[in-house]
Amino acid sequence: MEEWQVTKKEAGLRLDRFLQEKKGWPRSFFMKALRMNKIKVNRKKEDPSYRLSEGDRVTSFVLEERKKKLPPVDILYEDDRILAVNKPSGLLSLDVTGKERDTLLDRVNAMLAGRGERAAYPVHRIDFNTSGILLFAKDEEAGHILDRMIQERKVKKSYLCVVRGSLQPPAGRLENYIFKDARKNRVYVTEEPVKGARTAITDYETKAVGSGLSLVECRLLTGRTHQIRSQMAHAGHPLLGDDKYGSKEWNRKMGERRQLLCSFRVTFAFGEEAGSLSYLSGKTVTMDEIPFVDRYFKGFAW
């Protein structure tokens, strides 16, 4: 549990803004914590827009202060406004429940706190078992701009994955429909539209082939849950290590327990419409190394 008493200087701040400044939480994180009754003002639940008064006590039951030293962060790019960080496979981007005390958000903010800098927050997420580039905003304006650019598909993300077999043709486009079953935490791919399904489009290009496997680069034109994993499996080429959409038996035979999928490149494909972040226009951030690529396709350079 953490608790703060609102100062005279902080009086008038919205509750969501107050906690963003204290903890660096993105709005989606804060809203989930509020729904779970983990945020109280003077022991009562309040709306995100609640204006704080001097002397108010704000209590968070989300995350306790870290008592152990967290592992270092692999920074791929950093300036005064944003961070691009390598999220390892098997690490949560963030956790609102308070049960997990080592997430990428924790590691990043522990690093920044050690420098005497304010907390940052992620502007998107990467699945637990997926690795790759995660973007953090260091201030509210940068966060809003990156959110908007991502929504407008002006932040381009490219992925590398290892799949079973060889795709035919070697390069092309997967276009169908994805229906999400939130209760089962999985999606289903259909060739025809069904109620609740959304269009899913992925461009792919085979980069290397060997030993019954292919290294494939994927570029998302839409951003659906488990899009690459489900579409590749639907095409007959499940990702190596993906038990949910592939073969658990084959994955264990190959010695893999997590899908071999990495968000390895991010390009800022925007211009002046990004306002104070327009200096990033055309910039590309790329992973330095991807362990599973070296393991199965040693010598391949991207």
C-alpha positions, -999 to +999 in steps of 0.1 A: +000+000+000+011+036-007-005+068+005+000+104-003-014+136+013-023+162-012-003+194-008-014+230-015+005+230-047-012+197-059-047+209-049-070+211-080-053+183-099-075+155-113-071+122-096-058+105-128-032+133-134-021+131-098-013+094-099+002+097-133+027+121-119+033+100-088+035+066-104+039+071-142+008+050-149-008+051-184-045+059-183-056+023-192-036+010-162-051+036-139-087+029-151-083-009-145-069-002-109-099+021-103-124-006-115-107-031-091-112-007-062-075-004-057-075+035-056-092+054-028-095+091-019-102+096+018-112+059+019-138+063-008-138+055-045-138+086-068-139+092-105-108+098-126-119+135-130-122+141-093-105+173-083-083+169-053-083+193-023-054+201+000-052+175+027-069+147+008-054+113+013-049+092-018-043+055-012-031+030-037-034-008-031-017-016-064+020-018-060+043-016-031+077+001-032+103-023-045+126-038-018+149-057-041+172-046-068+157-051-102+176-063-133+190-036-156+171-023-186+183-027-222+178+007-237+177+009-275+169+046-278+164+074-253+160+112-253+143+137-230+108+127-242+107+090-249+124+056-243+126+025-265+134-005-244+139-042-252+113-063-234+125-099-228+102-128-234+087-140-202+084-105-186+052-086-182+050-051-197+031-040-166+008-055-139-022-037-123-029-065-098+001-058-076+010-096-075+040-093-099+068-071-085+091-073-115+077-059-147+094-039-175+075-008-161+090-015-127+125-019-141+123+013-163+110+034-134+135+020-109+163+031-134+148+065-138+143+070-100+180+061-096+188+090-118+164+113-100+140+115-130+102+113-130+084+080-139+077+071-175+049+049-188+044+025-217+022+036-247+015+001-258+020-035-247+038-066-258+025-101-248+042-119-219+059-145-241+068-121-269+100-101-269+109-068-285+107-030-286+084-013-261+079+025-262+077+046-231+067+083-228+085+105-203+058+131-201+020+134-206+022+153-239+046+128-254+023+100-243-008+116-259+011+122-292+024+086-294-010+072-285-025+092-314+003+082-339-001+046-330-039+048-335-033+064-369-008+036-379+020+061-381+043+041-358+052+011-379+061-021-361+079-051-378+082-085-363+104-116-368+091-150-361+101-187-366+073-208-381+069-244-391+074-252-428+078-229-458+051-204-468+039-203-503+043-178-518+074-168-498+061-133-495+025-120-495-004-108-475-027-127-450-061-111-449-091-126-431-112-120-400-104-125-363-129-131-336-118-127-299-130-150-272-120-130-241-132-157-217-107-182-232-081-155-239-077-166-275-088-157-310-103-175-340-096-168-376-123-171-403-123-165-440-158-149-440-170-122-417-190-133-386-206-114-358-180-098-336-151-105-360-127-078-372-106-076-403-070-086-398-042-079-424-006-089-421+021-085-448+049-111-446+082-119-462+103-151-457+138-142-448+155-176-444+146-213-446+162-243-430+156-276-411+119-274-417+116-239-403+112-204-418+123-171-405+095-146-414+092-109-412+057-096-405+043-061-408+009-054-392-016-034-411-041-039-384-035-045-347-056-074-335-050-096-305-026-125-313-028-115-349+005-129-362+002-161-341-033-169-351-030-160-388+002-180-393-014-210-376-045-206-397-023-206-428-008-239-417+025-225-403+022-221-365+050-203-346+075-224-330+069-224-292+033-213-295+012-238-275-020-218-278-022-219-316+003-246-325+014-281-314+025-284-278+040-318-286+061-304-314+072-274-294+085-296-265+102-318-290+120-287-303+127-276-268+106-244-269+080-232-244+074-197-257+065-184-291+095-172-311+082-138-319+100-105-316+089-069-324+124-061-337+119-028-355+099+004-350+097+033-375+083+067-367+065+073-400+050+107-392+058+143-399+048+177-386+014+163-374+034+148-344+039+183-331+067+184-305+077+149-314+081+156-351+119+155-346+115+117-346+101+117-381+117+089-402+137+075-373+139+037-370+148+018-338+161-017-343+170-046-320+207-053-317+203-091-314+175-117-312+186-149-294+162-172-312+174-159-346+210-167-337+198-201-324+180-213-356+194-190-384+229-182-372+245-155-394+213-140-405+215-101-403+184-079-405 
